[in-house]
Amino acid sequence: MFIEQKLSLLFFNTMATKTYNYAIIGAGGAGIHLAMAMMADDFFSDKEILIVEKESKSENDRTWCFWEAGTGKWDALLHHSWAKGSFHSSEIHQALAMPPYRYKMLRSIDFYNHAKNKLAASDHFHWVQDSIEKVSAGSPSVLHGAQAQYQAEHIFDSRIDAGFYENKDSYTRLLQHFKGWMIETEEDFFDPEEFVMMDFRLKWKDSTSFNYVLPTSRRTAMVEFTLFTEDLVTDDTYDKILKQYFEEYLQLKKYKVTEVEKGVIPMSDFPFHKQHQNHLTKIGTAGGWVRPSSGYFFKNAEGYCQQVIDNLKAGRLPSKGVAQSRFRFYDSLLLDILKNKNEMGEDLFTSMFGKNSATQIFKFLDEETSLSEEIKIFWSFRSGPFLWALWRWFLG
Ligand SMILES: Cc1cc2nc3c(=O)[nH]c(=O)nc-3n(C[C@H](O)[C@H](O)[C@H](O)COP(=O)(O)OP(=O)(O)OC[C@H]3O[C@@H](n4cnc5c(N)ncnc54)[C@H](O)[C@@H]3O)c2cc1C
């Protein structure tokens, strides 16, 4: 009798397991970009889509900044945007030629809440809070969660492959790590129309490191200290540099810290694209969507999601051609220099911003430049380190 009951329960469970057309693991930057892009496309109106996220996503866990020409998809959600910017180093102080671009700031909580509201109003998107422990990719694929098991014909997975952390020495890997303070002053101090993109005047030792300033009103600003290095630094190091930057460079002594942001973004030539399988596509950082030489992701993710959708509609593998272009080769050269000659960061960025317009640099980072434009940008760097990196690449 007991066995019969178990068998019928098993039979019932098997019958009851729904197979979704698509499952998205992770409702972070990439998962939400993809879900929103699917929702906007009629191709998915008869598809059942599952989103599994382990966190509640009810906190502002990061602030995204990105540049965009003219109006954009997320303008209604923006926290602030700037039409003017500048670049500082020990050699130059350069105003950025921005138009038609604006630099835009989006708080992640506004992005998450917007997506949650949209998804809740749909009857074919289903958001569950669960941690996926294991995936068996197949037909259908099975997602083993801590709470339940799910099935889907295709999985989009934002979990970073364990190999990325385990085989650190077999590829170039730097970390972009930072700490920032959202501060408030008692009196008007900032110009909310202008931001500082990079300020290399105050560095940590001889590393590639800089501060940046994002004023959101006359009395509030986000100021961050960022390093592109192999290892993290202590919390105290970020704090000391931030304090010194406020006192000596911004010449601001009275302010209150209202929020703190900390983060680490992997900068690496790890072959993320090799992690895709027939029934599973890696997305976001896990799919190599974060530009390894700059850590920027937000705007490019929009284009990558569109490519994924076009591939699905054409019956191709969803990952075909996504985040794989000659720009990855440029990134690996830049990474190689930053890893082996970390002290050269200020010099590299000074030549880049000193000899090219900001619009051209943005176009390059958006992967929209032509080969001749790219040669011009590379020509603007002092050639020694590039020839050296090229030679090292040639030797394999
Ligand atoms: C603090 C910070 C600031 C950044 N600022 C910028 C910026 O200004 N501009 C820019 O372009 N880029 C920025 N980036 C880089 C990049 O935009 C972000 O890292 C981006 O969030 C990457 O998207 P993602 O979906 O890959 O990862 P995430 O946004 O981290 O999302 C991954 C999601 O997967 C969930 N998850 C993980 N494991 C599981 C599991 N087992 N089961 C279920 N869910 C799981 C996580 O909880 C998370 O919600 C920043 C990164 C950080 C960390």
PDBQT file of the ligand as one rigid body, heavy atoms in Angstrom, charges set to zero:
ROOT
HETATM    1  C1  LIG A 401      28.303  47.465  -7.525  1.00  0.00    +0.000 C 
HETATM    2  C2  LIG A 401      28.349  47.356  -9.032  1.00  0.00    +0.000 A 
HETATM    3  C3  LIG A 401      28.197  48.495  -9.814  1.00  0.00    +0.000 A 
HETATM    4  C4  LIG A 401      28.225  48.402 -11.215  1.00  0.00    +0.000 A 
HETATM    5  N1  LIG A 401      28.073  49.534 -11.972  1.00  0.00    +0.000 NA
HETATM    6  C5  LIG A 401      28.010  49.439 -13.301  1.00  0.00    +0.000 A 
HETATM    7  C6  LIG A 401      27.770  50.596 -14.102  1.00  0.00    +0.000 A 
HETATM    8  O1  LIG A 401      27.721  51.710 -13.578  1.00  0.00    +0.000 OA
HETATM    9  N2  LIG A 401      27.615  50.454 -15.441  1.00  0.00    +0.000 N 
HETATM   10  C7  LIG A 401      27.680  49.231 -16.058  1.00  0.00    +0.000 A 
HETATM   11  O2  LIG A 401      27.480  49.146 -17.262  1.00  0.00    +0.000 OA
HETATM   12  N3  LIG A 401      27.983  48.125 -15.327  1.00  0.00    +0.000 NA
HETATM   13  C8  LIG A 401      28.146  48.200 -13.976  1.00  0.00    +0.000 A 
HETATM   14  N4  LIG A 401      28.390  47.069 -13.236  1.00  0.00    +0.000 N 
HETATM   15  C9  LIG A 401      28.703  45.819 -13.956  1.00  0.00    +0.000 C 
HETATM   16  C10 LIG A 401      27.445  45.061 -14.411  1.00  0.00    +0.000 C 
HETATM   17  O3  LIG A 401      26.532  45.963 -14.935  1.00  0.00    +0.000 OA
HETATM   18  C11 LIG A 401      26.733  44.396 -13.296  1.00  0.00    +0.000 C 
HETATM   19  O4  LIG A 401      27.585  43.527 -12.654  1.00  0.00    +0.000 OA
HETATM   20  C12 LIG A 401      25.461  43.670 -13.784  1.00  0.00    +0.000 C 
HETATM   21  O5  LIG A 401      24.581  43.635 -12.700  1.00  0.00    +0.000 OA
HETATM   22  C13 LIG A 401      25.727  42.303 -14.335  1.00  0.00    +0.000 C 
HETATM   23  O6  LIG A 401      24.501  41.654 -14.588  1.00  0.00    +0.000 OA
HETATM   24  P1  LIG A 401      24.307  40.110 -14.285  1.00  0.00    +0.000 P 
HETATM   25  O7  LIG A 401      22.888  39.805 -14.542  1.00  0.00    +0.000 OA
HETATM   26  O8  LIG A 401      25.351  39.330 -14.965  1.00  0.00    +0.000 OA
HETATM   27  O9  LIG A 401      24.629  39.952 -12.728  1.00  0.00    +0.000 OA
HETATM   28  P2  LIG A 401      23.753  40.405 -11.508  1.00  0.00    +0.000 P 
HETATM   29  O10 LIG A 401      23.126  41.721 -11.744  1.00  0.00    +0.000 OA
HETATM   30  O11 LIG A 401      24.632  40.244 -10.316  1.00  0.00    +0.000 OA
HETATM   31  O12 LIG A 401      22.576  39.329 -11.463  1.00  0.00    +0.000 OA
HETATM   32  C14 LIG A 401      22.770  37.973 -11.208  1.00  0.00    +0.000 C 
HETATM   33  C15 LIG A 401      21.527  37.519 -10.438  1.00  0.00    +0.000 C 
HETATM   34  O13 LIG A 401      21.540  36.108 -10.339  1.00  0.00    +0.000 OA
HETATM   35  C16 LIG A 401      21.093  35.747  -9.041  1.00  0.00    +0.000 C 
HETATM   36  N5  LIG A 401      21.605  34.422  -8.756  1.00  0.00    +0.000 N 
HETATM   37  C17 LIG A 401      22.900  34.044  -8.621  1.00  0.00    +0.000 A 
HETATM   38  N6  LIG A 401      22.991  32.738  -8.349  1.00  0.00    +0.000 NA
HETATM   39  C18 LIG A 401      21.722  32.263  -8.347  1.00  0.00    +0.000 A 
HETATM   40  C19 LIG A 401      21.172  30.972  -8.141  1.00  0.00    +0.000 A 
HETATM   41  N7  LIG A 401      21.952  29.914  -7.859  1.00  0.00    +0.000 N 
HETATM   42  N8  LIG A 401      19.832  30.816  -8.206  1.00  0.00    +0.000 NA
HETATM   43  C20 LIG A 401      19.016  31.902  -8.475  1.00  0.00    +0.000 A 
HETATM   44  N9  LIG A 401      19.494  33.143  -8.665  1.00  0.00    +0.000 NA
HETATM   45  C21 LIG A 401      20.824  33.320  -8.609  1.00  0.00    +0.000 A 
HETATM   46  C22 LIG A 401      21.686  36.833  -8.146  1.00  0.00    +0.000 C 
HETATM   47  O14 LIG A 401      21.015  36.926  -6.913  1.00  0.00    +0.000 OA
HETATM   48  C23 LIG A 401      21.509  38.072  -9.015  1.00  0.00    +0.000 C 
HETATM   49  O15 LIG A 401      20.298  38.731  -8.772  1.00  0.00    +0.000 OA
HETATM   50  C24 LIG A 401      28.404  47.136 -11.835  1.00  0.00    +0.000 A 
HETATM   51  C25 LIG A 401      28.586  46.009 -11.039  1.00  0.00    +0.000 A 
HETATM   52  C26 LIG A 401      28.576  46.113  -9.660  1.00  0.00    +0.000 A 
HETATM   53  C27 LIG A 401      28.798  44.862  -8.838  1.00  0.00    +0.000 C 
ENDROOT
TORSDOF 0
